[in-house]
């Protein structure tokens, strides 16, 4: 299996492991979808980290696994798995931290865009190089990240962008030396895992919906979520723990 899942203390670490550059074929996409569907439903997971094994995060789609244009339905099958890979991460019930340890190209950049929090090592690079092999794709994943003009420039030219440049443009939350990347991701994950699980799940739903809804409608949805959360056992525990000056003990209900 090209996707590895480790769970400890409510944190899931998902590692892409398909040497040499963790390129995605249909089999690895299916595995990735299955892993994030599992994470969504596991009560012992509250947050996930997605990273790569080796020197690359993900160098994009595996060109050796291109669909067969002469086989009826093969392109549709390929495209469906490609779409659902990002959707499985975006729709995961738990927040997903991208820890970009190396090149994130094409579909790899898209994987990052589907996550919630973006961290990168100093030597990470980013590109949408499909144009260089006579293809096009991925602009829908990036249009909310780097602005209209720069997205199109990356899309039309296949240019490679450094982690420092994306940090300057406000895309990456933090850029650190390679050896500090996973410790930083774990620190943020531990902070998220310490919060009330239902509140975090509702917060992710609300954040996803805000991407699509007008501000007025979105705020109403957030208020409805807050009203529902206020009736949960965890909300009562949070208030009681605050009054008693002790750490809360959440049960996810």
Secondary structure, 3 states (H helix, E strand, C coil): CCEEEEEECEEEEEEECCCCCCCECHHHHHHHHHHHHHHHHCCCEEEEEEEECCCEEECCECHHHCCCCCCCCHHHHHHHHHHHHHHHHHCCCCEEEEEECCEEECHHHHHHHHCCEEEEECCCEEECHHHHHCCCCCHHHHCCCCCHHHHHHHHHHCCEEEHHHHHHCCCCCEEECHHHHHHHHHHHHHHHHCCCHHHHHHHHHHHHHHCCCCHHHHHHHHHHHHHHHCCCHHHHHHHHHHHHCCCCCCCCC
